[in-house]
Amino acid sequence: MANFKKILPVLTNRYLIVALGFAIWMLFFDQRDFYQQKERSGELNKLEAAKKYYQDEISKNKKQLENLQNNPAAIEKFARERYLLKRDGEELYLFEDSLNSAEIK
């Protein structure tokens, strides 16, 4: 009972009540509450990772394009691998991988 009498004035302090109300409002009810901020932060991280991936792909494709524009051997290799082109007198054999990655355990 004596502890309650010591705590009661602190709990009825209007500044404390307003501060707690403000904190609760900002954490749960505001337009930019804590959970939405956390969700948006996760979405931002995913978008930044996707941006880095696409920038890496762009730089890789630029290098490949530059190599294809300057190197005739690279053009031949690209045509053979991508479009299955062959020289006269050559035979082309295609091998398909029969094992699926889901089947390998």
N, CA and C atoms as an extended XYZ file, in Angstrom:
315
Properties=species:S:1:pos:R:3:atomname:S:1:resname:S:1:resid:I:1 pbc="F F F"
N         0.820       -1.190        0.000 N   MET     1
C         0.000        0.000        0.000 CA  MET     1
C         0.865        1.255        0.000 C   MET     1
N         1.964        1.193        0.719 N   ALA     2
C         2.851        2.357        0.786 CA  ALA     2
C         3.520        2.581       -0.565 C   ALA     2
N         3.844        1.486       -1.268 N   ASN     3
C         4.437        1.601       -2.602 CA  ASN     3
C         3.447        2.196       -3.588 C   ASN     3
N         2.175        1.830       -3.447 N   PHE     4
C         1.141        2.350       -4.337 CA  PHE     4
C         0.989        3.851       -4.164 C   PHE     4
N         1.086        4.338       -2.926 N   LYS     5
C         0.971        5.772       -2.669 CA  LYS     5
C         2.150        6.530       -3.254 C   LYS     5
N         3.323        5.870       -3.345 N   LYS     6
C         4.493        6.517       -3.937 CA  LYS     6
C         4.396        6.547       -5.464 C   LYS     6
N         3.783        5.516       -6.046 N   ILE     7
C         3.702        5.390       -7.499 CA  ILE     7
C         2.531        6.193       -8.072 C   ILE     7
N         1.461        6.354       -7.309 N   LEU     8
C         0.260        7.026       -7.784 CA  LEU     8
C         0.516        8.442       -8.306 C   LEU     8
N         1.280        9.275       -7.642 N   PRO     9
C         1.517       10.617       -8.197 CA  PRO     9
C         2.302       10.594       -9.503 C   PRO     9
N         3.184        9.621       -9.634 N   VAL    10
C         3.956        9.516      -10.866 CA  VAL    10
C         3.045        9.094      -12.011 C   VAL    10
N         2.128        8.149      -11.749 N   LEU    11
C         1.217        7.670      -12.778 CA  LEU    11
C         0.168        8.706      -13.158 C   LEU    11
N        -0.173        9.560      -12.278 N   THR    12
C        -1.173       10.581      -12.583 CA  THR    12
C        -0.547       11.866      -13.103 C   THR    12
N         0.733       11.887      -13.257 N   ASN    13
C         1.414       13.060      -13.822 CA  ASN    13
C         0.956       13.235      -15.267 C   ASN    13
N         0.428       14.404      -15.606 N   ARG    14
C        -0.146       14.619      -16.928 CA  ARG    14
C         0.908       14.590      -18.034 C   ARG    14
N         2.126       14.986      -17.725 N   TYR    15
C         3.190       14.940      -18.736 CA  TYR    15
C         3.547       13.499      -19.095 C   TYR    15
N         3.574       12.651      -18.090 N   LEU    16
C         3.846       11.232      -18.330 CA  LEU    16
C         2.710       10.605      -19.136 C   LEU    16
N         1.483       10.940      -18.803 N   ILE    17
C         0.336       10.394      -19.520 CA  ILE    17
C         0.354       10.852      -20.985 C   ILE    17
N         0.639       12.132      -21.210 N   VAL    18
C         0.696       12.647      -22.578 CA  VAL    18
C         1.847       12.005      -23.341 C   VAL    18
N         2.993       11.853      -22.709 N   ALA    19
C         4.141       11.229      -23.371 CA  ALA    19
C         3.840        9.777      -23.730 C   ALA    19
N         3.223        9.045      -22.830 N   LEU    20
C         2.860        7.653      -23.126 CA  LEU    20
C         1.813        7.582      -24.229 C   LEU    20
N         0.842        8.472      -24.178 N   GLY    21
C        -0.163        8.503      -25.240 CA  GLY    21
C         0.462        8.815      -26.585 C   GLY    21
N         1.386        9.763      -26.614 N   PHE    22
C         2.079       10.115      -27.854 CA  PHE    22
C         2.897        8.937      -28.378 C   PHE    22
N         3.622        8.270      -27.475 N   ALA    23
C         4.433        7.122      -27.889 CA  ALA    23
C         3.551        6.003      -28.442 C   ALA    23
N         2.439        5.736      -27.777 N   ILE    24
C         1.530        4.682      -28.261 CA  ILE    24
C         0.946        5.080      -29.612 C   ILE    24
N         0.555        6.327      -29.740 N   TRP    25
C         0.009        6.807      -31.017 CA  TRP    25
C         1.037        6.650      -32.141 C   TRP    25
N         2.265        7.058      -31.899 N   MET    26
C         3.301        6.991      -32.928 CA  MET    26
C         3.671        5.546      -33.268 C   MET    26
N         3.639        4.655      -32.276 N   LEU    27
C         4.017        3.266      -32.530 CA  LEU    27
C         2.928        2.467      -33.248 C   LEU    27
N         1.661        2.748      -32.974 N   PHE    28
C         0.616        1.870      -33.468 CA  PHE    28
C        -0.402        2.523      -34.403 C   PHE    28
N        -0.711        3.789      -34.229 N   PHE    29
C        -1.843        4.374      -34.945 CA  PHE    29
C        -1.463        5.395      -36.002 C   PHE    29
N        -0.262        5.882      -36.011 N   ASP    30
C         0.131        6.922      -36.946 CA  ASP    30
C         0.234        6.355      -38.369 C   ASP    30
N         0.215        7.244      -39.339 N   GLN    31
C         0.318        6.828      -40.745 CA  GLN    31
C         1.672        6.175      -41.011 C   GLN    31
N         2.684        6.590      -40.320 N   ARG    32
C         4.031        6.025      -40.475 CA  ARG    32
C         4.430        5.277      -39.195 C   ARG    32
N         3.617        4.312      -38.799 N   ASP    33
C         3.877        3.608      -37.549 CA  ASP    33
C         5.078        2.676      -37.665 C   ASP    33
N         5.446        2.104      -36.545 N   PHE    34
C         6.652        1.291      -36.438 CA  PHE    34
C         6.617        0.100      -37.391 C   PHE    34
N         5.494       -0.569      -37.490 N   TYR    35
C         5.402       -1.776      -38.309 CA  TYR    35
C         5.501       -1.454      -39.803 C   TYR    35
N         4.884       -0.372      -40.217 N   GLN    36
C         4.989        0.016      -41.623 CA  GLN    36
C         6.414        0.433      -41.961 C   GLN    36
N         7.086        1.102      -41.037 N   GLN    37
C         8.472        1.491      -41.274 CA  GLN    37
C         9.358        0.261      -41.423 C   GLN    37
N         9.136       -0.730      -40.574 N   LYS    38
C         9.912       -1.969      -40.658 CA  LYS    38
C         9.629       -2.692      -41.974 C   LYS    38
N         8.364       -2.723      -42.375 N   GLU    39
C         7.975       -3.356      -43.640 CA  GLU    39
C         8.608       -2.631      -44.830 C   GLU    39
N         8.557       -1.329      -44.804 N   ARG    40
C         9.139       -0.544      -45.901 CA  ARG    40
C        10.657       -0.670      -45.935 C   ARG    40
N        11.265       -0.797      -44.783 N   SER    41
C        12.717       -0.992      -44.740 CA  SER    41
C        13.093       -2.324      -45.388 C   SER    41
N        12.323       -3.368      -45.107 N   GLY    42
C        12.571       -4.662      -45.742 CA  GLY    42
C        12.368       -4.598      -47.242 C   GLY    42
N        11.332       -3.881      -47.672 N   GLU    43
C        11.072       -3.726      -49.106 CA  GLU    43
C        12.207       -2.941      -49.771 C   GLU    43
N        12.705       -1.917      -49.078 N   LEU    44
C        13.825       -1.134      -49.603 CA  LEU    44
C        15.069       -2.000      -49.762 C   LEU    44
N        15.336       -2.859      -48.801 N   ASN    45
C        16.490       -3.759      -48.898 CA  ASN    45
C        16.360       -4.701      -50.089 C   ASN    45
N        15.143       -5.220      -50.315 N   LYS    46
C        14.922       -6.098      -51.464 CA  LYS    46
C        15.134       -5.343      -52.775 C   LYS    46
N        14.632       -4.112      -52.839 N   LEU    47
C        14.783       -3.317      -54.059 CA  LEU    47
C        16.243       -2.950      -54.308 C   LEU    47
N        16.984       -2.666      -53.250 N   GLU    48
C        18.409       -2.359      -53.418 CA  GLU    48
C        19.179       -3.578      -53.900 C   GLU    48
N        18.806       -4.760      -53.395 N   ALA    49
C        19.450       -5.993      -53.862 CA  ALA    49
C        19.126       -6.238      -55.329 C   ALA    49
N        17.876       -5.998      -55.720 N   ALA    50
C        17.488       -6.168      -57.122 CA  ALA    50
C        18.228       -5.150      -57.997 C   ALA    50
N        18.376       -3.931      -57.506 N   LYS    51
C        19.093       -2.898      -58.257 CA  LYS    51
C        20.544       -3.316      -58.479 C   LYS    51
N        21.184       -3.838      -57.445 N   LYS    52
C        22.575       -4.283      -57.573 CA  LYS    52
C        22.671       -5.433      -58.574 C   LYS    52
N        21.721       -6.369      -58.506 N   TYR    53
C        21.725       -7.492      -59.439 CA  TYR    53
C        21.623       -6.995      -60.877 C   TYR    53
N        20.683       -6.087      -61.130 N   TYR    54
C        20.495       -5.593      -62.495 CA  TYR    54
C        21.673       -4.745      -62.957 C   TYR    54
N        22.296       -4.000      -62.064 N   GLN    55
C        23.484       -3.245      -62.451 CA  GLN    55
C        24.622       -4.192      -62.817 C   GLN    55
N        24.769       -5.277      -62.071 N   ASP    56
C        25.791       -6.276      -62.405 CA  ASP    56
C        25.493       -6.921      -63.756 C   ASP    56
N        24.224       -7.232      -64.003 N   GLU    57
C        23.844       -7.824      -65.289 CA  GLU    57
C        24.110       -6.849      -66.439 C   GLU    57
N        23.826       -5.579      -66.229 N   ILE    58
C        24.068       -4.578      -67.269 CA  ILE    58
C        25.554       -4.479      -67.571 C   ILE    58
N        26.382       -4.435      -66.533 N   SER    59
C        27.827       -4.337      -66.780 CA  SER    59
C        28.355       -5.595      -67.462 C   SER    59
N        27.825       -6.764      -67.098 N   LYS    60
C        28.236       -8.014      -67.735 CA  LYS    60
C        27.828       -8.014      -69.210 C   LYS    60
N        26.612       -7.554      -69.493 N   ASN    61
C        26.141       -7.512      -70.881 CA  ASN    61
C        26.898       -6.479      -71.702 C   ASN    61
N        27.280       -5.363      -71.078 N   LYS    62
C        28.078       -4.359      -71.802 CA  LYS    62
C        29.439       -4.925      -72.180 C   LYS    62
N        30.058       -5.673      -71.261 N   LYS    63
C        31.344       -6.297      -71.565 CA  LYS    63
C        31.194       -7.319      -72.694 C   LYS    63
N        30.117       -8.090      -72.642 N   GLN    64
C        29.879       -9.093      -73.685 CA  GLN    64
C        29.641       -8.403      -75.025 C   GLN    64
N        28.877       -7.319      -75.035 N   LEU    65
C        28.609       -6.587      -76.265 CA  LEU    65
C        29.896       -5.998      -76.835 C   LEU    65
N        30.709       -5.430      -75.977 N   GLU    66
C        31.985       -4.869      -76.438 CA  GLU    66
C        32.877       -5.964      -77.013 C   GLU    66
N        32.893       -7.117      -76.362 N   ASN    67
C        33.686       -8.239      -76.845 CA  ASN    67
C        33.165       -8.720      -78.204 C   ASN    67
N        31.839       -8.767      -78.361 N   LEU    68
C        31.260       -9.201      -79.636 CA  LEU    68
C        31.518       -8.199      -80.755 C   LEU    68
N        31.587       -6.937      -80.429 N   GLN    69
C        31.821       -5.915      -81.445 CA  GLN    69
C        33.275       -5.881      -81.903 C   GLN    69
N        34.191       -6.336      -81.073 N   ASN    70
C        35.614       -6.211      -81.381 CA  ASN    70
C        36.312       -7.526      -81.693 C   ASN    70
N        35.696       -8.656      -81.435 N   ASN    71
C        36.390       -9.927      -81.551 CA  ASN    71
C        35.582      -10.886      -82.431 C   ASN    71
N        36.065      -11.195      -83.640 N   PRO    72
C        35.329      -12.116      -84.522 CA  PRO    72
C        35.217      -13.531      -83.951 C   PRO    72
N        36.198      -13.974      -83.190 N   ALA    73
C        36.126      -15.311      -82.589 CA  ALA    73
C        35.003      -15.369      -81.552 C   ALA    73
N        34.789      -14.272      -80.851 N   ALA    74
C        33.697      -14.232      -79.864 CA  ALA    74
C        32.349      -14.272      -80.564 C   ALA    74
N        32.253      -13.638      -81.724 N   ILE    75
C        31.003      -13.668      -82.485 CA  ILE    75
C        30.691      -15.102      -82.907 C   ILE    75
N        31.712      -15.806      -83.396 N   GLU    76
C        31.512      -17.193      -83.814 CA  GLU    76
C        31.098      -18.068      -82.634 C   GLU    76
N        31.782      -17.910      -81.506 N   LYS    77
C        31.451      -18.696      -80.319 CA  LYS    77
C        30.022      -18.413      -79.862 C   LYS    77
N        29.631      -17.147      -79.855 N   PHE    78
C        28.280      -16.761      -79.444 CA  PHE    78
C        27.237      -17.378      -80.379 C   PHE    78
N        27.481      -17.312      -81.681 N   ALA    79
C        26.532      -17.857      -82.654 CA  ALA    79
C        26.420      -19.369      -82.515 C   ALA    79
N        27.526      -20.041      -82.284 N   ARG    80
C        27.495      -21.488      -82.138 CA  ARG    80
C        26.743      -21.905      -80.873 C   ARG    80
N        26.985      -21.208      -79.769 N   GLU    81
C        26.347      -21.595      -78.514 CA  GLU    81
C        24.887      -21.167      -78.447 C   GLU    81
N        24.606      -19.979      -78.892 N   ARG    82
C        23.267      -19.419      -78.715 CA  ARG    82
C        22.297      -19.867      -79.802 C   ARG    82
N        22.740      -19.854      -81.047 N   TYR    83
C        21.847      -20.141      -82.161 CA  TYR    83
C        22.116      -21.493      -82.817 C   TYR    83
N        22.996      -22.284      -82.236 N   LEU    84
C        23.302      -23.641      -82.693 CA  LEU    84
C        23.733      -23.658      -84.160 C   LEU    84
N        24.525      -22.685      -84.548 N   LEU    85
C        25.048      -22.631      -85.908 CA  LEU    85
C        26.258      -23.546      -86.029 C   LEU    85
N        26.525      -23.998      -87.252 N   LYS    86
C        27.663      -24.886      -87.473 CA  LYS    86
C        28.303      -24.551      -88.805 C   LYS    86
N        29.511      -25.029      -88.950 N   ARG    87
C        30.221      -24.847      -90.218 CA  ARG    87
C        29.806      -25.958      -91.177 C   ARG    87
N        30.131      -25.754      -92.466 N   ASP    88
C        29.844      -26.791      -93.456 CA  ASP    88
C        30.668      -28.030      -93.140 C   ASP    88
N        30.042      -29.186      -93.216 N   GLY    89
C        30.740      -30.445      -92.975 CA  GLY    89
C        30.758      -30.848      -91.506 C   GLY    89
N        30.305      -30.015      -90.606 N   GLU    90
C        30.283      -30.380      -89.198 CA  GLU    90
C        28.929      -30.987      -88.844 C   GLU    90
N        28.959      -31.831      -87.845 N   GLU    91
C        27.719      -32.371      -87.312 CA  GLU    91
C        27.526      -31.811      -85.913 C   GLU    91
N        26.288      -31.567      -85.578 N   LEU    92
C        25.973      -30.950      -84.302 CA  LEU    92
C        25.219      -31.950      -83.442 C   LEU    92
N        25.710      -32.181      -82.241 N   TYR    93
C        25.062      -33.084      -81.300 CA  TYR    93
C        24.612      -32.272      -80.096 C   TYR    93
N        23.361      -32.435      -79.727 N   LEU    94
C        22.814      -31.746      -78.568 CA  LEU    94
C        22.586      -32.753      -77.457 C   LEU    94
N        23.063      -32.416      -76.290 N   PHE    95
C        22.886      -33.257      -75.117 CA  PHE    95
C        22.032      -32.517      -74.115 C   PHE    95
N        20.975      -33.175      -73.654 N   GLU    96
C        20.121      -32.577      -72.641 CA  GLU    96
C        20.447      -33.217      -71.309 C   GLU    96
N        20.435      -32.413      -70.289 N   ASP    97
C        20.680      -32.908      -68.947 CA  ASP    97
C        19.399      -33.566      -68.457 C   ASP    97
N        19.433      -34.877      -68.255 N   SER    98
C        18.217      -35.593      -67.882 CA  SER    98
C        17.930      -35.500      -66.395 C   SER    98
N        18.921      -35.117      -65.585 N   LEU    99
C        18.707      -35.004      -64.155 CA  LEU    99
C        18.215      -33.608      -63.820 C   LEU    99
N        17.144      -33.563      -63.118 N   ASN   100
C        16.593      -32.293      -62.649 CA  ASN   100
C        17.172      -32.009      -61.279 C   ASN   100
N        17.399      -30.774      -60.949 N   SER   101
C        17.994      -30.438      -59.647 CA  SER   101
C        17.077      -30.844      -58.502 C   SER   101
N        15.767      -30.948      -58.746 N   ALA   102
C        14.844      -31.376      -57.701 CA  ALA   102
C        14.991      -32.877      -57.435 C   ALA   102
N        15.448      -33.635      -58.437 N   GLU   103
C        15.609      -35.058      -58.265 CA  GLU   103
C        16.862      -35.405      -57.488 C   GLU   103
N        17.823      -34.533      -57.500 N   ILE   104
C        19.079      -34.796      -56.800 CA  ILE   104
C        18.893      -34.429      -55.325 C   ILE   104
N        19.133      -35.394      -54.468 N   LYS   105
C        18.963      -35.145      -53.023 CA  LYS   105
C        20.180      -35.591      -52.271 C   LYS   105
